[in-house]
């Protein structure tokens, strides 16, 4: 086997590493599917549960509360019980949530099922990239960790495509489909297939070797490093190198985030929180959660709006593939800068078009002639810039930027911040839409994208090519 090009020059079983990383990334696929499936069901849920506008917004956003809790707790749980063990729990929760969301008969039951799924999404969102980073060689860690985002956008695309196909076959999300159940119910049950597959596949991959070192299971860790391709001497050296970066006095814990000398929070954590928060403040999930509602508000039919979602999902996949090709070549920080600038320009264009368009009776937007084309092109340009930058790079950096002792705890706090920002953006969009229109909402996201340029320029440091022990 050829040696890797990382600084430590360990041998790598490339096929084994890719397979293991791909299995972990299925959690990202379920993350994406679970996030995107709600997109085509919003109106149907409002009818089925007789929800108000606020209630409908909470039906969509409720999952994000579970996401925040899952992200907050997952790091500590993973430091105690292992990355793989907690991922097994997430797979079970994904399965329960998919079934429960479809069988729910009122908003309360639906919210409970979505919160369970949200816990799984939140846990998977931080553990999958962390696990991949802990098994991947430095020279290709960016590309392998980007599998998480590729899996997320594939999950989103699959959900959009599934929703579109079911709605077309049933005659609408609220129409009866197979066995007398409505289309929106089958949209949620479609997730059962990948969630069960994920659960089975997790038993075929090893525990993270860096977790094993942290809990003192050195022989087991040595065996995993050998499975990843290291020679016997290299595996032993890897174990010692990881040991050297851990506090021998105790296992990793949340309090490690506080510097024992200054009593202050580790500065790197603030950078992680900033990265996680800005990824949401630019409004990306408004496109993915409310895409059908957004384009219908802009004057498109339900069928056209669902088809636009499918196109947007395909664009997101393509741009993520570009990011995978570039992240280990040009680095993380340049991609973030390019993405922030591009998103700010695209969002500004959308805000201007929405703010200057006329309205139909009932205050619906009237995008005529070139306005509709400009809005669609700008929206997809926005998705492209997000897909080549903040989409994958944020997850890559969170998985690799923290040192071994604080990785689990720092990921928990960063992930919690990401999901709380996601919840805030998702919950406030219907309010912004009603009060300020699409132009006002997208004006706010434009401002956040512009601020993110300054944040990256001043505070974000490059991590390309460094081993986790060098962080």
BASEMI-5350 format. One record per residue: residue in three letters; z, y, x of N, C-alpha, C in turn. Coordinates in steps of 0.05 Angstrom, whole numbers, plus 32768, in hexadecimal, padded with zeros to 4 digits. Example, Ala and Ser with C-alpha at 12.3 -4.5 7.8 and 13.67 -1.06 7.14 Angstrom:
# BASEMI-5350
ALA809C7F8E8108809C7FA680F6809C7FBE8108 SER808E7FD38101808F7FEB8111809D80018102 
# end
This chain:
# BASEMI-5350
UNK80007FE88011800080008000800080198012 UNK7FF1802E800B7FF08046801B800A80558018 UNK80128062802E802A8072802C8025808B801C UNK803A8095800F803780AF8001803580C58015 UNK802D80DC800B802A80F4801D80428106801C UNK805980FC80118071810C8011807C810E802D UNK808F81218030809A8126804A80A8810E8056 UNK80B580FE804480C480E7804D80B180CF8054 UNK809880D1804B808380BD8052808B80A1804B UNK8098809E8034809F8083802A80868077801E UNK8085805C801F8070804D80128074804F7FF4 UNK805E804E7FE5806080517FC8804F803B7FBA UNK805B802D7FA7804B801B7F968041802D7F7F UNK802980387F83801F804C7F70801C80417F54 UNK801280297F51800F801E7F368029801B7F28 UNK803E80127F378058800F7F2B8064802A7F22 UNK8061803E7F34806C80587F2D805E80647F15 UNK804480617F138035806C7EFD803C805E7EE3 UNK803F80447EE3804680357ECB8062803D7EC2 UNK8075803E7ED4809080467ECD809180627EC2 UNK808380747ECE808280907EC5807480927EA9 UNK806080827EA5805180827E8C806380787E75 UNK807380647E7A8086805A7E66809A80707E5F UNK80A5807D7E7380B880927E6E80AB80A97E5E UNK809280AE7E64808480C47E56807E80BE7E39 UNK808180A57E30807E809F7E13809380AF7E03 UNK80AA80B47E1080BE80C57E0380B280E17DFE UNK80A180EA7E10809481047E0C808081027DF5 UNK807280EC7DF3805F80E87DDC806E80EA7DC2 UNK808580DC7DC0809480DD7DA7809F80F97DA2 UNK80A781077DB780AF81237DB6809981337DA9 UNK808081307DB3806A813F7DA8806381377D8B UNK8063811D7D86805C81147D6B8071811E7D57 UNK808A811B7D5E80A081237D4C809F81417D47 UNK809881507D5B8096816D7D58807E81757D47 UNK806781677D4B804E816F7D3E804B81647D22 UNK8058814E7D1B805381417D01805B81547CEA UNK807081647CEF807981767CDA8064818B7CD1 UNK805181907CE4803D81A57CE0802D81A27CC6 UNK802481897CC0801481857CA98023817F7C90 UNK803E817F7C91804E81777C7A805E818D7C6E UNK805D81A57C79806E81BC7C70806B81C17C52 UNK805381C57C49804F81CC7C2D805681B47C1B UNK804F819C7C23805681847C13807481807C11 UNK808381867C2680A081837C2580AC81987C13 UNK80A181B07C1380AB81C57C0180A781BD7BE4 UNK809181B07BDE808C81A77BC2809E818F7BBC UNK809F817B7BCE80AF81637BCA80CD81687BC6 UNK80D7817B7BD680F481807BD580FB819A7BC5 UNK80E681A77BBB80E981C07BAC80F981D47BBC UNK80F181D87BD580FF81E97BE880F682067BE5 UNK810882197BEB810182357BEE80F4823A7C09 UNK80EB82527C0D80DF82597C2780F282557C3E UNK810C825D7C3A812082597C4E8126823B7C52 UNK8128822D7C3C812D82107C3D811682027C4B UNK80FE820A7C4680E781FE7C5380E882037C71 UNK80EF821C7C7880F282227C95810782117CA2 UNK811D820B7C94813281FB7CA0812A81DE7CA1 UNK811981D47C8E810F81B97C9080FF81B57CAA UNK80F081CA7CB280E081C97CCA80F281CC7CE3 UNK810581DF7CE1811581E67CF9812D81D47CFD UNK813581C57CE9814D81B57CEB814C81A17D02 UNK813581967D07813381837D1E813B81907D38 UNK813781AA7D3A813C81B87D53815A81BA7D59 UNK816B81B97D44818781B87D49818F819E7D56 UNK818381887D4D8187816E7D59817D816E7D76 UNK8166817B7D7A815A817D7D95816D818B7DA8 UNK817A81A17D9F818C81AF7DB081A4819E7DB7 UNK81AF81907DA381C6817E7DA881BE81677DBA UNK81A7815C7DB6819D81467DC7819A814E7DE4 UNK818E81667DE7818A81707E0381A481767E10 UNK81B781817E0181D181897E0C81E181717E15 UNK81E0815B7E0581F181447E0B81E3812F7E1D UNK81C8812F7E1D81BA811A7E2B81BF81197E49 UNK81C081307E5581C481307E7281DF81247E7A UNK81F4812B7E6C820E81207E72820F81027E6C UNK820380FA7E56820280DE7E4E81F280CE7E63 UNK81DC80DA7E6C81CB80CC7E8081D980CA7E9B UNK81EA80DE7EA281FA80DC7EBA820F80C77EB9 UNK821880C07EA0822D80AC7E9D822280907E99 UNK820E808E7E88820480747E8081E8806C7E8C UNK81DA80807E9681C0807B7EA281AA80877E92 UNK8194808E7EA0817D809A7E93817080877E7F UNK816C806E7E88815E805B7E76816E80547E5E UNK818880517E61819A80497E4A8198805F7E34 UNK819980787E3C8198808D7E28817C808F7E1C UNK816780897E2B814C80897E20814980737E0B UNK8157805C7E0F815680477DFB816280517DE1 UNK817880607DE28184806B7DCA8170807E7DBD UNK8162808F7DCD814F80A17DC1813980927DB2 UNK8130807C7DBD811B806D7DB0812480627D95 UNK813D80597D93814880507D7A814A80677D66 UNK8152807E7D6F815480967D5E8139809F7D54 UNK8125809E7D65810980A57D5D810180937D45 UNK810780797D4880FF80667D33810E806C7D19 UNK812880707D1A813780767D02812E80907CF5 UNK812880A47D05811F80BE7CFA810480BC7CEC UNK80F280AD7CF880D780AB7CED80D9809E7CD1 UNK80E980897CCF80EC807B7CB580FB808D7CA1 UNK811180997CAA812180A97C98811380C27C8E UNK810380CF7C9F80F580E77C9680E280E17C7F UNK80D480CA7C8180C180C27C6D80CE80B97C53 UNK80E580AD7C5580F180A17C3D810480B57C2F UNK810980CC7C3B811B80E07C30811280E97C14 UNK812680ED7C03812080F67BE7812981137BE2 UNK8137811F7BF5813F813B7BF2814281487C0D UNK814681627C0E814781717C27815E81677C39 UNK817681607C2D818D81587C3C8186813E7C4C UNK817B812A7C3E817481117C4C815F81167C61 UNK814C81277C5B8137812D7C6E8142813A7C87 UNK8154814E7C83815F815C7C9A816F81497CAB UNK817F81377CA0818E81247CAF817B81137CC1 UNK816681097CB5815380F97CC4814581097CDA UNK813F81227CD4813281337CE98145813A7CFF UNK815E813E7CF9817281457D0E8175812D7D20 UNK817581147D15817780FC7D26815E80FB7D39 UNK814781007D2E812F81017D3E813081187D53 UNK813C812E7D4A813F81457D5D8150813E7D74 UNK8166812F7D6F817781277D85816781167D99 UNK815681047D8F814680F47DA0813281057DB0 UNK812581187DA28112812A7DAF8120813A7DC5 UNK813781457DBF814581557DD3814D81457DEB UNK8157812D7DE7815F811B7DFD814681147E0D UNK8131810C7E00811981047E0E810C811B7E1E UNK810F81337E138102814A7E20810D81507E3C UNK812681497E408131814D7E5B813381347E6C UNK8137811D7E5F813B81047E6E812080F97E79 UNK810B80FC7E6980F180F07E7280E780FE7E8C UNK80E681197E8D80DD81257EA680F181217EBD UNK810B81207EB6811F811A7ECB811B80FF7ED7 UNK811880EB7EC5811480CF7ECE80FB80CD7EE0 UNK80E580D97ED680CC80D87EE580CF80E57F01 UNK80DC80FC7F0180E1810A7F1B80F180F97F2E UNK810380E97F23811580D97F34810880BF7F3E UNK80F180B87F3380E480A07F3E80CA80A77F4C UNK80C080C07F4A80A680C87F5580A880D27F71 UNK809580CC7F83809480D77F9E808E80F57F9C UNK809881057FAF809681227FAF8079812B7FAD UNK8067811E7FBC804B81277FBD803D81267FA3 UNK804681157F90803881137F76804B81167F5F UNK806381217F65807781247F50806E81377F3A UNK8060814C7F41805781607F2E804481537F1A UNK803181437F24801D81367F13802A81217F01 UNK803D81127F0C804A80FD7EFC805D81097EE7 UNK806B811E7EEF807D812B7EDC806D81397EC6 UNK805481417ECD8043814E7EB9803A813A7EA4 UNK803D81207EA98037810C7E95804881117E7C UNK8060811C7E80807181237E69806381367E56 UNK8058814C7E61804B815F7E50803181547E45 UNK802281447E55800A81387E4A801181267E33 UNK802781177E36802F81057E20803881167E07 UNK8045812D7E0C804D813E7DF6803481487DE7 UNK802081527DF58009815C7DE77FF881467DDA UNK7FF8812E7DE77FEB81177DDA7FFA81107DC0 UNK801481127DC18024810C7DA9801E81217D93 UNK801D813A7D9B801681507D887FFA814B7D7C UNK7FE781457D8E7FCB81417D847FCA81297D71 UNK7FD881137D797FD880FB7D687FE481017D4C UNK7FFA81117D4C800681197D337FF3812A7D22 UNK7FE6813D7D2F7FD3814E7D207FBC813D7D15 UNK7FB2812B7D267F9B811A7D1D7FA481077D07 UNK7FBC80FC7D0A7FC780EA7CF57FCB80F97CDB UNK7FD781107CDD7FDB81217CC57FC081277CB7 UNK7FAD812F7CC77F9281367CBC7F86811E7CAE UNK7F8781077CBC7F7A80EE7CB17F8880E57C97 UNK7FA380E67C977FB280DE7C7F7FAD80F17C68 UNK7FAD810B7C6E7FA8811F7C597F8C811C7C4D UNK7F7881177C5F7F5D81137C557F5B80FA7C44 UNK7F6780E47C4D7F6580CB7C3E7F7480CC7C24 UNK7F8B80DA7C247F9C80DB7C0B7F9380F17BF8 UNK7F8481047C037F7C811B7BF37F9081327BF4 UNK7FA181317C087FB581467C0B7FD0813A7C13 UNK7FE1814A7C217FFB813F7C2B800D81387C14 UNK800A81447BFD801B813E7BE6801081297BD3 UNK7FF8811F7BD97FEB810B7BC87FF480EF7BCF UNK7FF280DD7BBB7FFA80C17BBF7FE880B47BD3 UNK7FF380A37BE37FE480947BF77FEB80767BF5 UNK7FEE80687C0A7FF3804B7C0A800D80457BFB UNK800C80307BEB802480247BDD803380397BCC UNK8025804D7BC3803180617BB2804180777BBF UNK804380767BDA8051808B7BE8803E80A27BEF UNK804980BA7BF1803880D17BF5803080D47C12 UNK801A80E37C17800F80E67C31802280F07C46 UNK803381047C3E8046810E7C52805A80F97C5C UNK806180E67C4B807380D07C53806680BF7C69 UNK804D80B87C65803E80A87C79803A80B77C93 UNK803980D17C91803680E17CAA804E80DD7CBC UNK806680DB7CB0807E80D67CC0808080B97CC9 UNK807880A67CB7807A808A7CBE806780817CD4 UNK805280917CD8803F808B7CEE804C808A7D09 UNK806380987D0B807280997D258081807F7D2B UNK8083806E7D18809280557D1D808580437D32 UNK806A80447D33805C80337D478063803A7D64 UNK805F80547D6C8066805A7D88808380597D8E UNK8095805F7D7B80B1805E7D8080BB80427D86 UNK80B1802E7D7780B980127D7D80AE80097D97 UNK809580117D9D8089800A7DB7809980157DCE UNK80A2802E7DCB80B2803B7DE080CC802C7DE5 UNK80D980237DCF80F280147DD180EE7FFB7DE1 UNK80D97FEC7DDC80D37FD37DEA80CD7FD87E07 UNK80BC7FEC7E0C80B27FF27E2780C97FFA7E3A UNK80DD80077E2F80F380117E4081027FFB7E4E UNK81027FE37E43810F7FCC7E4F80FF7FC07E66 UNK80E87FCB7E6B80D77FC17E8180D77FD37E9A UNK80E67FEA7E9880E77FFC7EAF81037FFD7EBA UNK810680047ED4812180047EE18130801D7EDB UNK814A801D7EE0815A80357EDF815380477EF6 UNK815880617EF3815280747F098162806D7F22 UNK8155806B7F39816480647F518178807A7F59 UNK817280937F53818480A87F5A819D80A87F49 UNK819B80A07F3081B3809C7F1F81C380847F2A UNK81B6806F7F3281C480587F3D81D4805E7F56 UNK81C9806F7F6781D880787F7F81F080897F76 UNK81EC809A7F62820180AC7F598219809D7F4E UNK821480857F43822B80767F378233805F7F4A UNK8229805F7F638232804C7F77822580317F76 UNK8210802D7F67820280137F6681EB80147F7B UNK81F380137F9481E180187FAA81CD80017FAE UNK81D67FE87FAA81C37FD27FAD81AD7FD27F98 UNK81B67FD97F8081A37FDB7F6A818F7FF17F6F UNK819980087F798187801E7F7F817480177F95 UNK817D80087FA9816C7FFF7FBF81557FEE7FB4 UNK815C7FDC7FA081487FCB7F9481337FDB7F85 UNK813C7FF07F77812980007F688116800F7F7B UNK8121801A7F90811080287FA480FB80147FB0 UNK81037FFC7FB480EF7FE87FBE80DB7FE27FA8 UNK80E37FE07F8F80D07FDC7F7980BB7FF37F78 UNK80C4800B7F7F80B280227F7F80A080237F97 UNK80A4800F7FAA8091800D7FC0809D80117FDC UNK80B6801A7FDD80C2801E7FF780C680048007 UNK80C38005802180CB7FEF803280E97FEE8033 UNK80F47FD8803D81117FD4803E811F7FEB804C UNK81157FF28064812180088073811F80238065 UNK810880278057810480408049811780428031 UNK811B802B8023812C802B800B814980328013 UNK81528025802A816D802B803481708048803B UNK815C80548048815C8070804F815D80828037 UNK814E807A8022814E808A80098169808A7FFD UNK817680737FFC819180717FF081A480847FFF UNK81A38084801981B58095802981AF80B28025 UNK819580B98023818C80D4801F819680DF8004 UNK819580CF7FF0819F80D77FD581BD80DA7FD6 UNK81CB80C77FE381E880C87FE681F180E27FF3 UNK81E280EC800681E98104801581E9811D8004 UNK81DA811C7FED81D781347FDC81EB81337FC5 UNK81FB811E7FC3820F811C7FAE822B81227FB8 UNK823B812C7FA6825881317FAD826681167FAC UNK826F810D7FC3827B80F37FC5829680F17FB6 UNK82A181097FAE82BB81097FA182BA81017F84 UNK82A381057F7782A180FE7F5B828480FA7F52 UNK828080EE7F3C826580EB7F30825C81067F25 UNK824281097F22823781227F16824581287EFB UNK824B81427EF78258814A7EDE825181677ED8 UNK825781707EBF824F818A7EB6825B81A07EC6 UNK8274819D7ECF828281B27EDE827581B77EFA UNK826381A57F03825581AA7F1C824381C27F1B UNK823D81CC7F03822C81E47F00823B81FD7F08 UNK825581FC7F0A826582137F13826B82117F30 UNK826382257F3F826882257F5C828682267F61 UNK829082137F7182AD82117F7582B882297F85 UNK82A882367F9582B1824C7FA582B082677F95 UNK829A826C7F89829782867F7B82A182857F5E UNK82A2826D7F5282AA826A7F37829482727F23 UNK827C82767F2D8266827F7F1C825282687F17 UNK8243826B7F02822E82577EFC821982587F12 UNK821082407F1A81FB823E7F2F81E3824E7F27 UNK81D982607F3981C282727F3281A982627F29 UNK81A5824A7F35818D823B7F2E818D82337F10 UNK81A582317F0481A7822A7EE8819B82407ED7 UNK81A082597EDF819582707ECF8176826F7ED0 UNK816B82677EE6814E82667EE8814482507ED5 UNK815282397ED5814B82237EC3814C822B7EA6 UNK8161823A7E9F816482447E83814E82577E7D UNK814682687E908131827B7E8B8116826D7E87 UNK8110825A7E9780F7824B7E9480F6823D7E79 UNK810C82307E72810D82217E58810A82347E40 UNK8117824B7E428117825E7E2B80FC826C7E28 UNK80F182757E3E80D782847E3C80C082717E32 UNK80C382577E3880AE82457E2E80AC82467E10 UNK80C2824C7E0380C2824D7DE680BE82697DDB UNK80C8827E7DE980C682997DDF80A982A37DDE UNK809682967DEB807A829E7DE9806E82937DCF UNK807D82847DBF8074827D7DA4806282657DA2 UNK806282547DB6804F823D7DB68054822B7D9E UNK806D82267D97807282137D82806E821E7D66 UNK806A82387D64806082437D4A804482387D44 UNK803482357D598019822A7D56801B820C7D4E UNK802E81FD7D5A802F81E17D55803F81D97D3D UNK805481E87D36806481E27D1E805881EE7D05 UNK804D82067D08804482157CF08025821A7CF1 UNK8017820A7D017FFA820E7D047FEC820F7CEA UNK7FF181FB7CD97FE381FA7CBF7FEA82127CAE UNK800482197CAD800D82307C9D8001824A7CA9 UNK8000824C7CC37FF682647CD07FD982687CC9 UNK7FC882547CCC7FAB82577CC77FA5825A7CAA UNK7FB6824E7C997FB282537C7C7FBA82707C75 UNK7FCE827B7C837FD582977C7F7FBF82A97C89 UNK7FB0829F7C9C7F9982AF7CA77F8082AB7C97 UNK7F81829C7C817F6B829A7C6F7F5B82807C6F UNK7F64826C7C7F7F5682527C807F61823F7C6B UNK7F50822C7C627F5982187C4F7F6C82047C5C UNK7F7A81F47C4C7F8D81E07C577F7E81CC7C69 UNK7F6681C37C607F5781B07C707F4E81BC7C8A UNK7F4481D57C8A7F3B81E27CA27F5281E77CB5 UNK7F6A81EF7CA97F8181F47CBA7F8A81DB7CC9 UNK7F8A81C47CBB7F9281AB7CC87F7D81A37CDD UNK7F6481A87CD87F4F81A37CEC7F5381B57D05 UNK7F5A81CE7D007F5F81E07D177F7681D67D28 UNK7F8A81CA7D1B7FA181BE7D2A7F9781A87D3C UNK7F8581977D327F7A81817D437F6B818D7D5B UNK7F5B81A17D567F4C81AE7D6C7F5F81BA7D80 UNK7F7381C87D777F8781D47D887F9581BF7D99 UNK7F9C81A87D8C7FA981927D9B7F9781877DB1 UNK7F7D81857DAB7F6A817B7DC07F68818F7DD7 UNK7F6781A87DD17F6781BD7DE67F8081BB7DF7 UNK7F9781B77DEB7FB081B47DF97FAF819D7E0C UNK7FA481867E037FA2816F7E157F9081757E2D UNK7F7981817E287F6781887E3F7F74819A7E53 UNK7F8281AE7E4A7F8E81C17E5C7FA581B47E6B UNK7FB381A17E5F7FC981937E6D7FBE81827E83 UNK7FA781767E7F7F9A81667E947F9281777EAB UNK7F8A81907EA67F8481A37EBC7F9E81A97ECB UNK7FB481AD7EBD7FCE81B27ECA7FD6819B7EDC UNK7FD281827ED37FD9816B7EE37FC9816B7EFD UNK7FB081737EFC7F9F81737F147FA781897F27 UNK7FB4819F7F1D7FB981B67F2E7FD681B97F37 UNK7FE981AD7F29800581B37F2E800E81AC7F4A UNK800481967F56800C818F7F717FFA819B7F86 UNK7FE581A97F7D7FD381B67F907FD981D47F94 UNK7FDA81E37F7E7FDF81FF7F817FFC82077F7C UNK800C81F57F71802881FA7F6E803082027F52 UNK804B82027F4E805682087F34805682267F2D UNK805F82377F40806182537F3A804682607F34 UNK8031825B7F44801782677F3D800E82607F21 UNK801282477F198009823F7EFE8019824E7EE9 UNK803382517EED804382607EDA803A827D7ED7 UNK8034828A7EEE802A82A57EEE801082A77EDE UNK7FFD82967EE57FE382967ED77FE782927EB9 UNK7FF8827F7EB27FFC827A7E96800882917E87 UNK801C829E7E93802982B57E86801682CC7E81 UNK800682D27E957FF282E87E927FDD82E17E7C UNK7FD382C87E7E7FBF82C07E6A7FCA82BF7E4E UNK7FE282B57E4A7FEE82B47E307FF382D07E24 UNK7FFD82E27E36800282FE7E2C7FE8830B7E22 UNK7FD283077E307FB983137E277FAF83067E0D UNK7FB182EB7E0B7FA782DD7DF37FB882E47DDB UNK7FD382E47DDF7FE582EB7DC97FE183087DC0 UNK7FDD831A7DD37FD783357DCC7FBE83387DBB UNK7FAA83297DC27F9183297DB37F9683207D96 UNK7FA483097D937FAA82FF7D797FBB83127D68 UNK7FCF831E7D757FDF83327D677FCF83497D5C UNK7FBD83527D6D7FAB83697D657F9983627D4E UNK7F8D834A7D507F7B83417D3A7F8A833E7D20 UNK7FA283317D217FB1832D7D097FBB83477CFD UNK7FC3835A7D0E7FCE83737D057FB983867CF9 UNK7FA083837D017F8B83957CF97F7983897CE3 UNK7F7E83717CDB7F6E83647CC67F77836C7CAA UNK7F65836B7C977F6B83717C7C7F7B835B7C6E UNK7F83835F7C557F91834B7C477F8483467C2C UNK7F88832E7C227F7F83267C077F96832A7BF3 UNK7F9183297BD97FA7832A7BC67FBC83157BCC UNK7FD5831D7BCC7FEB830B7BD37FF2830D7BF0 UNK7FE783217BFF7FED83277C1A7FE383137C2F UNK7FD183017C277FC682EE7C3A7FB282FD7C4C UNK7FB182F57C657F9E83027C787F8182FD7C70 UNK7F7183107C767F54830D7C717F4583107C8B UNK7F4082FA7C997F3282FB7CB37F1582F77CAE UNK7F07830D7CAF7EEA830C7CA97EDA830F7CC3 UNK7EC283027CC27EAF83057CD87EBB82FE7CF3 UNK7EB883117D057EC1830C7D217EDF83097D24 UNK7EEF83147D117F0C83127D147F1582F57D14 UNK7F0A82E57D027F1282C97D017F0C82BA7D1A UNK7EF482BF7D257EEB82B27D3E7EFC82BA7D55 UNK7F0282D57D577F1282DF7D6D7F2E82D37D6C UNK7F3A82D17D547F5582C57D517F5582A87D5A UNK7F4182997D527F40827D7D597F3D82797D77 UNK7F2A82897D837F2682867D9F7F3E828F7DAF UNK7F4B82A57DA77F6382AE7DB57F7A829A7DB3 UNK7F7C828D7D9B7F9182797D987F8D82617DAB UNK7F7582597DAD7F6F82427DBF7F70824A7DDC UNK7F6982627DE37F6D826C7DFE7F8B826D7E05 UNK7F9A82767DF27FB882767DF67FC2825A7DFB UNK7FB982467DEC7FC1822A7DEF7FB882207E0B UNK7FA182287E147F9782207E2E7FAA822A7E44 UNK7FB082447E437FC1824F7E587FDD82437E57 UNK7FE7823D7E3F800282307E3D800082147E48 UNK7FEA82067E427FE681EA7E4A7FE481E67E68 UNK7FD881F97E767FD581F77E937FED82027EA2 UNK8001820C7E94801782197EA2803282127E96 UNK803C82227E848057821F7E7A805C82047E6C UNK804881F97E5F804B81E07E51805581CA7E64 UNK804581C27E78804E81AD7E8A806181B77EA1 UNK805C81CF7EAB806A81D87EC4808881DC7EBE UNK808F81E67EA780AB81E97EA180BA81CF7EA2 UNK80AE81BA7E9780BB819F7E9880BC81947EB4 UNK80A681987EC380A6818F7EDF80BC819C7EEF UNK80BF81B67EEC80D381C57EFC80EF81BE7EF4 UNK80F481BB7EDA810F81B37ED1811781987EDC UNK810381867EDE8109816B7EE7810E81697F05 UNK8105817E7F148106817C7F31811681927F3F UNK811B81A97F32812581C07F40814381BF7F46 UNK815281AE7F37816F81AC7F3B817681967F4F UNK818A819A7F5F819381867F72819F816E7F63 UNK81A181587F7181A9813F7F6481C481417F56 UNK81D7814F7F6281F281507F5781F3815D7F3C UNK81E281717F3781E481807F1E81CC817B7F0B UNK81B981697F1281A181677F0381A681617EE5 UNK81B6814D7EE081BB81467EC481C7815D7EB4 UNK81DC81697EBF81EA817E7EB181D881977EAE UNK81CA819E7EC381B881B67EC281A281B27EAE UNK819781997EAD818281937E9A818D81957E7D UNK81A5818D7E7981B1818F7E5E81B281AC7E55 UNK81BD81BD7E6681C081D97E5E81A481E67E5B UNK819281E17E6D817781ED7E6B816981E27E52 UNK816B81C87E4D815F81BD7E35816A81C87E1C UNK818581CB7E1B819281D77E04818781F37DFF UNK818482037E148179821E7E11815D821E7E07 UNK814D820B7E10813182087E07813082037DEA UNK814181F07DE0813F81E97DC4814C81FE7DB2 UNK8160820D7DBC816A82227DAB815682397DA8 UNK8147823F7DBE813282527DBC811C82497DA9 UNK8116822F7DAB810282237D99810B82267D7C UNK812582207D77812F82237D5C812D82407D52 UNK813482537D638134826F7D5B811782787D55 UNK810482707D6580E882787D6080DE826B7D47 UNK80E482517D4380DA82437D2B80E7824D7D12 UNK810082537D12810E825C7CFA810682797CF3 UNK8100828A7D0780FA82A67D0180DD82AB7CFB UNK80CB82987D0180AF829D7CFC80A982A37CDE UNK80B382937CCB80AE82997CAF80B882B57CA7 UNK80CF82BC7CB380DA82D77CAD80C982ED7CB8 UNK80C082EA7CD280AE82FD7CDE809482FF7CCF UNK808A82E77CC6807182E77CB8807382F67C9E UNK808A82F27C90808D83007C768092831E7C79 UNK80A083267C8E80A783427C91809383527CA1 UNK808883477CB7807783567CC9805A834C7CCA UNK805683347CBE803B83287CBF8036831A7CD9 UNK801F830D7CDB801882FF7CF4801683127D0B UNK800D832A7D07800A833E7D1D802483447D29 UNK803983497D198053834F7D24806083377D32 UNK805D831F7D27806883077D33805B83037D4F UNK804183047D50803382FF7D69803783167D7D UNK803D832E7D73804383447D85805D833E7D95 UNK807183327D87808A832A7D94808583157DAA UNK807583017DA3806F82EC7DB7805F82F77DCF UNK804F830A7DCA804083177DE0805383257DF3 UNK806783337DE8807C83407DF9808B832C7E0A UNK809283157DFE80A183017E0D809082F57E24 UNK807682F17E1E806482E77E33806282FA7E4A UNK806183147E44805F83297E59807983297E6A UNK809083267E5D80A983267E6C80AB830D7E7E UNK809F82F77E7580A082DE7E85809182E17E9F UNK807E82F37EA1806F82F87EBA808383027ECF UNK809383167EC780A783227ED980BC830D7EE1 UNK80C582FD7ECE80D982E87ED480CF82D57EE9 UNK80B682CB7EE680AB82B87EF980A882C57F15 UNK809D82DD7F15809882EB7F2E80B182EF7F3F UNK80C782F67F3280E082FD7F4080F282E57F45 UNK80F582D37F32810A82BF7F34810182A27F39 UNK80E9829B7F3380E1827F7F3680D882797F53 UNK80E282647F5F80DB825B7F7A80C982437F78 UNK80B882407F8B80A582297F8C80B4820F7F94 UNK80AD81F97F8780BA81DF7F8D80A581CA7F96 UNK808C81D27F97807781BE7F9E807C81B17FB9 UNK807A81967FB9807B81877FD2809681817FDD UNK80AB818B7FD080C781867FDA80D2816C7FCD UNK80E1815D7FDC80EF81467FD0810681507FC0 UNK8110813F7FAE812781487F9D8140814D7FAF UNK8142813F7FC5815881437FD78156815D7FE7 UNK813E81697FE8813A81827FF6813F819A7FE4 UNK814281967FCA814581AB7FB7815F81BB7FBC 
# end
